[in-house]
């Protein structure tokens, strides 16, 4: 018997990789470990991740992105027609993540997320969530100067088709929910304070989301956060008030909103409350993945109860603020710490549900 909370709680995506897998990735990059050996270690790490999430009481599981190079670049891993030194993403601590840039068309995904979902399904029969990168993030691959014979408009058309296929493949493979990672949303307001870039991102994502019907969109979600890499962020200093009204224009049924690390969560919740519409659910972040301290279940409970003062319980869910170590080379957060925080989220959400008088259904 699986007990399912009526206040749903879900992880975001990435989980720190085991040390042996990080070492294997390094050896593979150096050519001293073959593809078969790396794949075996990734599968072992995926199975362990699913087992530990289940043991923590998670009603919805993720594969922890153990086989992804990162949450952002999985579709283009090994893709020809890319050059280094594309769009740069600076973090508050001074480190920079840099995307490649496209040199030729047509643009095609080399790897689709459904392959990770199908691999994970071999290890569990529980509900599985699949994270995919939002097309808005991949739109940054097109360089400032036009590519000869391949216009930006043609690229965006190809990108929308590829993103739709990525999402649809996950739905057809049985994903409980497909989550678009939209961390670039808040960042866009730092790159372009006018909001024009954010408007472009919203339009592109809605072009893709609008291709799904209402039943399908109920299984689609969008995640926003200010980044969380090497214990630093790229846009926590950007006012949420500039993002949230436009975020909720996206044609999705679920919204996963970083909140635990916000300086003034009451203000953010008030903004969210103004944007609520029927038929959507807002999952609020109740644990901070880059805070080295493990939240107590009681702290999580209190954060859920605070959110419930602004968001109707039947539209409320909980999540972690962001994924843990979304890039494979990020060792700032230990695997054990991540699972401890996740367990606190699950337990704290259950405590809040009990206090709110929300039943826990047996399934």
N, C-alpha and C positions, 0 to 999 in steps of 0.2 A: 504494500500500500504506500503510495506517495502522497505526502501531505503538501497541498498547494495553498500558499497564502493568498487571500483575496486582495491584499495590497501586493502586487507583483514586485519582484526584485530580480534584477538581471545584471550580470557583468557587462562591461563595455567591449572587451575583446582581448587585448594582449595580456600575457602573463610572463614574468621573467623566465628565460630559458634556463634549464639545468646547466651547471658548469661544464659537464661533458659535451653538451650540445654546442655551447659557445666555443669550446676548444675545437670541436669537429668542424664548425663553420670556418674557423681560422685555418685549419689544416686543409680544408677543401679549397679555400681561396688560394692557398699556396701550392695546390696541386699534389698534396701528399695524402689525400683521402679521396676515394672515388665516390661517384654519385650513389652507388648502391649502399655503401656504408653510411653515408650521410642520411639517406632516406630512412634507413633502419633506425637510426638514432632519433630522427624527427618523429617517426611513428611511435617510438617508445615514449618520447616526451609528451606527445599528444595523448596517449593512453593514460599516462600518469596524471596529466593535467585534468582530464575528465574524471578520473577516479577521485582526485583530491577535491574537486569542486562538488562532486556528489556527496563526498564525506562531510563537506562543510554545510550541507543542507540546501545547496542551490537548486531551485526548482527548474531553472533553465541553465544549460551548460554552453560553454564555448570551447573551441580547441586551443585557445590561448595563443593562436598565431605562431605555433611552434615551428611550422614549416615555411612561414613567410619571411622574406628578408626584412620587411617592415610593413606596417599597415598601409603605407602609401604607395609603395613601389612594386607590390607583387605583380600587377598586370604587365609590367614592362621588364621584368627580370629576364635578362638575356636577349632583349629585343634589339635587332639591328636598327640602324638609322637614328641612334642617339649619340650625343656628344656631351662631355662633362661641362661644368660651369654654367648651369642654367639658373633658374630662380633661386635666390638665397633666402633662407629663413633664419634670422638672427634670434638668439635666445638671451634672456636677461643676464645670464652668467657669462656671456661673451662667446659661447660656442655657436656654431652655425651649421645648419643642415642645408645641403644644396641639392636641388633636383638636377637631372640632366636636361638637355634640350633636344628637341626633335630636329632632324636634319633632312628628312624626306618623308613622303607620304606614299600610299595611304596609311593612316594610323590604325593599328589593330592591337588588341590585347594579345599577349603571348600566353598568359595563364589566366584562367577564370576562377573565381572564388568557389564555385560549386565543387571544384576538385578537392579543396580542403574540407568542405562539408561532407562529401562522400567518404573521404578517408576517415573523418571523425566518426561517422555513422557506424563504421566497422567495430567501434569500441564501446558504443552505448546505444540504448534504445530510448533514452530520455530526450526531452525537447532540446533542440540545438539551435542556437542563434548563430547567424553568420554576418560578420562585419565585411563591408566592401568600401572601397574608397569612392568618395563622391566625385562625379565628373568635374566639378568645379576645381578640385585640386589638380587633376590631370590637365586641365586647360592651361595651367602654368607651364606645361612642357613646350608650348609653341613659342618660338623666340620673338623678340621685338621686331626683327627684320623679317619680311616675308620669305617663305621658302619658295624657290623657283618652281613653278608648276603645281604648287599645292598651297592654296590660299588658306588663311585662318578660318574663313567661313566653311571651306570644305573639311578642314580638320575638325571643327566643332560639330559638324554634321556626322562625321565618322565617329567621333568621341561619344556623342549621344547614343548612336546605335550600339556601340560597344558596351557602354554603361548599362543600357537597357538589357542587353543580352546577359551581362554579368549578374544583374539582379534577378532577371527572370529565370536564369538557370538555377539559382539558389532556391527560389520559390518552388520550382518544379522538382527540385531534389528533396523537398520536404522541410526546408528551414522553418522553424517556429516563427522567426522574425528575421528580416534582413535589415541591417543597420548601416546607413550611409555615414561614414566618418567625415565630418565637416569642420575640422579644426581650423581650416583656413578662413572660415567665416569671420570670426572675431579678428584674426590677423589682418584681414583685408582692410579693416578700418584704420589700422596702423599704416599699412602700405598706401592707402588712399583715403584720407579722412573725409573726402567729399561724399563717400558712400557709393560712388559710381561703380567701383569694382565689385562691391558687395551686391549691388543690383544685378550686375552681369552674372555673378555666381548664382543668385537666386533664380534668375531667368533660365540659366542652363540646367540647373538641377530640376526645376519645375518642368522644363521641356521633357526630361526623362521621366520624372514621377507621373506626369500627366498621361503617360502612355499606359498606365495601369488602372484597372477599374477599382471601384470603391472597396470591394472585398479584398482585392490584392493590397490596396494601400493600407488596410487595417493591419497588415503584416509587415509594413515598411516603417522604418524609423530613421531619425536623423540625430546624430550626436554632435554636440558642440562643447568645446573646451578651449582654454587658452594655451594648449600644448602641455606636455608633461614629459620632458626628456632630460636625462641626467640631472634630475631634481631641479629643473628650471622650467620656465614657461616663456612663450614668445609674445603673449598679448594679455596677460593678466591686468596690465595697467590700462587697457582699453575699456571704456565704460560700456557695460552690458546693455545700457539703455539704447545704444545705437544699433545693436545687433538684434535683440530679442523680438521687437515688433516685425522685423523682416523675416527672421527665422520662422516664425509661426505662420508665415505666408506659404511655406513649403507644403506641398500636397502629400503629406504623410500622416499616418495615424498615431505615431509615437514620437516623442521628443525626449532625448536624454541630455539633461542640462547639468553641467558642472556647477556645483553650489557650495560644497563643503569648504572649499578654499577661498570663498568670497569674503571680503572684509565686512560687507553689509548684506547678509542673506535676506533679511526682512525686506529690504528695498527691491532686491531682485525678485523675490516671490510676489511682491505687489505688482511688478511689471508683468510677470508671467500671468497673474490672475486677470489682468486687463486683456490679455491676448487669448484667453481660453475660448474655445468654441466646442460645440457638441461633437462627440465622436472621436476626440483625441485623448491621449493619455500622456502625462508629463512625468517622466522618471527624473527625480531630483538626486543629485550627487550627495551622498551622506558619508562617504569616506574619501580622504585625500591621498591618492597613491604616492605623492612625492613627500609627504610628511612621514618622517621615520617613526613616529609614535603610532602605536595601534590604538584606534578608537575603541572605547568600551561599547558594549551593547546598549548601555544606558544612554551614552552620548548619541548614538545613532537613533535610539528611540526618541530622544528629545528633538532631534533634527527633523524626524518624520512628523512628529506632532506639530512642530512649528510650521512645516509645509502644509499640513492639513488645515491650518487656520486660513490658508489662502486658496488652496486647491481642493475641490470636492474629493472625498475619498475614492469615489468610483472613477475618478480621472487621475489618480495619484499612483505613482510607483517609485521605486528607489533603485539607485545604481551607484557605482563608484564614479568619482568625478571624471576619470579618464581611464584609459588602459594602463596597465603596469608595464613599463619598459617597452614602448612600442617599436623600438629599433633593437635589432639583435645584439648590437654592441653596447647596449646600456646595461651596466652592472650596478647602478646606483641603488637599486631596490632588490632585496633578496627574495627568492621564491617563497620562503617560509613567511616572510613579512606580508607578502601579497595575500597568501591564503588566510593568514590571521585576520587581516582587514576584511576580507570577503566574508569570513565566518561572522565577524562582528556586524557586518551589514545585514546578513541574513537573520541573525538572532535579534538585532535591534529592530528590524522591520516587524518581526513577529511580536516583539514586546509592544510596539506602537499599535499594531493591529488589535491586540488584546485590550489595550487601554481605550482604544476608540470603539470597542465593542464590535469589531469586525470579525466575523467567524472565520475559522480556518477550515476549508473544505478538505475532506478525505477523497483522494482520487486514486 
